[in-house]
Amino acid sequence: MSDRAALDRIRGLLLGVGYRITGSWADAEDATDESLARWLALHPASAPRNLEAWLTTVTTRLCLDRLRQRKREYVVGVWLPEPVDTALLPADRAERRDDLRIAILLAYEQLSTDERAAFVLREAYDLPYADIADALGAGVATVRQWVSRARHRLTSDLRPREPASNVLVSGLVEAVMAGDLDRTIVALTADRRGDLQTVQVSVADGRVTRLYFRSNPEELTQLALPEGFRPSA
């Protein structure tokens, strides 16, 4: 890889793979940089024939390690993917970038780590099943099953039906900022899952200085709940 443009392209591709698998830009950068460092450390006689496939495999495995580590950690509330500017992914086609919506990446969290990686590599990058199988250390038939299962779950149960329009988002923000409860309710669906959270506001000189959000159930046991509120388990 002698030219800078080629290096930028492959790095953008690896960042896209890493971000889709982990939902974390920091993890994607770490995995990408470590993959490139491992390549540079190889003896010339050990250089891979297909560098792009080799780097994608290494990046995928590093990202899966990070994803499994995160799933072992206890996190109160819902873990949210890190929002990023999609322009940071120069190797991505425009149609791929629509799959970087936070709601879709959050839906990926409901898949197993192997399903998630297999689905990303197949659907976002159109890798052959044999290459995905090699990256994940699994048989081709198993990978096909993972992709099929993930596709079914995302299209039938988890994947958001449509992106949020600017009109809808603006309407919701205006209603919230105006303190208009009726307009806020109209902008929301009837499915409010009943997750109990609190927000405390700190004010100085007539301006809000801090917002304190709490969702740890152990810290909210002494609250007087509104009539009819039934938080989910």
N, C-alpha and C positions, 0 to 999 in steps of 0.2 A: 504494500500500500504506500506508494511513493508520493502520491499527490494529496495535498491538503483537502481538496474538495471530496476525494474519496473517503478520507478519514472522517470528515464532518458528516458525510452521509451515513456511514456505518455507525458512528456514535449516535446520531439521531435515531437510527433504527433501534439500537440497543436501549436507548433511553425510553423509547416508546414501548418496547417489550417489558422493560422493568417497571415502568409506571403503571401499565395495565395490570401486571401481575400483583404488584404490591400496593398500589394506590398511594405510594409515598415517593415524592420526588427525590428526597435525600437517599432513600434506599435504592432507587433507580440509578442515581448518579454513582453511588458507592459500588454497586454491582457492575455497572458499565466500566468505571475506571479500573476496578480490580480485574475485570476480564481483559481489558486492553493491556494492563500491566503484565498479566500472565502470558499474553501473546508475545510481548516485547522481550520477556525473559526466556522464551523458548530458544533452544539451539537451532540454528538454521536447518540442520538435518531433520529436526522434529517439526518443522513448520507444517501446518495443516494444508491439505490440498484445496479445501473449500474454506477459506478464512471466515467468510460471513456466517456459514453454518456453524463453524466451530465456536465463534464468538457468541452467537445466539444461544448455543447449547450451554456454554459456561455461564452466561448472564442469566439464563433461565434457572439453572441450578442454584446459583447464588441467591436469586430472588426468592426461590422456594424456601431456601434456608431461612431467610429473613421473615417470610410470611408465616412459616411454622413457628418461629420464635415468638412472633407477635401474638399468634393464636394461643400460645401457652401463658401469655401474660394476662393478668386480671385487669380489665378495664371497666370502670363504672360507666354505664350509659352506652350509647351507640358510638362505635369507632367510625369516624368520617374520613374519607379519602382527602388528601391534600389538594386543594385547587391549584391549577397551574395554567399559565398562558400556553395555549397549544402551539403558538409560534416557536416555542422552544423545541419542537419536534420537527425539524426541517425535512426529515425523511418520510414523514407521514403524508399520504394523500389526503385531500380535503374530506373525502367521504369517510376516511378512517377517524378523523378527528371528532366526528359526531359521537363516536363511541367513547369519548373521554368525558362525557357528562358525569357529574358526581353521582347522580342517581343510578346510572348504569354501573359505575365502579363499585358503588355500595351494594348493588345487587350481586356483583361478583363475590362479595363476602359470604353469601349464602351457599356458595359452591365449595366443594372440597378443594384443597390446594392443587391436586392433580387435574381435576376437572377445569379449574380456572386457567391453569397454564396451558393445557391442551386446547381449550377453546380459544384463548388469545392467539396462540401460535397458528391455529388453523383459520379462524375467522378474520382476524385482523391482518395476518401476514401471509395467509394462503400457503403455509409450509406443507410439504408432502407429509403424509401420515408416518412414513418411515423415518423422516428426519425428526418429527416430534417424538416418536417412540424412542429414538436414540437419545434425545435430550432428556427425556423423563425416565429412561431406564425401564421401559415397559414394552410389551408386545404391541404390534400394530392393531390387532383386534381389540385389545384393551383400550388403546387410545381412541379408536373409533367409537367405542362405547362411552368413554368419558365425554367426547365432543358431542355426541348425540344426546346424552343425558343433560349436559349443560345447555345445549341449544333448546331443548324442550322446556327446561325449567325457566330459562330466561324469557322465552317467547310466550309461555303460558302462564307463568306465575310471578316472575320477578321483574322482568324488564319493563321500565316505564313506557307507557303507550306513546307519549309525545313529549318533545322538549317544551319548556316553559316559554311562552311568548313574552315579548317586552311589555305588551299591554297588560297581561295578567300580572306580571311581577310588579309593574308600576302601580297598578290598582291596589294590590295587596300592601305594598310599602306605604302608599298614601293613606290607606285606611288605618294602618297601624300607627303611623306617625301622627295622624289626626286624632287618635284615640277613639275612632268610630267603631265600636264593637259590632254593630249590625253589618256594616260594610265588610269588616274583616271576616265575619262568619260566612257571608255570601261568597267570598273569594275562596273559601276552604271547602273541602269535601266533608261529607258527614262522618267519615272515618277519622275520628280523633282517638288515638289508641289509649288515651288515659294514662300516659306516662307522667308521673308526678315530678315536676321540676319547679324550682323557685328562682326568681330573679330579684336581687336587692339592688337598689339604686343609690349611689353616693352622689351628693350634690354639693357644689361650692359656688357661691356668688351667682346663684340662679342657673347654673349650667351643670349638666351631668358630667361627672368626672370618671366614674367607674360603674360597670355592671358586674354583679357577682352572680354567676349561675351555679346552682346546686342541683344535682340529680342523684346523689348517693342516697339510697333509701334509708341507710342507717342514720343519716343526719336529718331526716325529714319526718321522724316518727311523732314529733310533738306538735305538728301543724294542725290547725283547725281547718278542715277541708270544706269547700263550698258545698251547699246542699245538692245532692244528686251526683256529685263527683265520685266515680269509682275507678281508681287507678288499676291498670292491668297488673297481673302478677309478674 
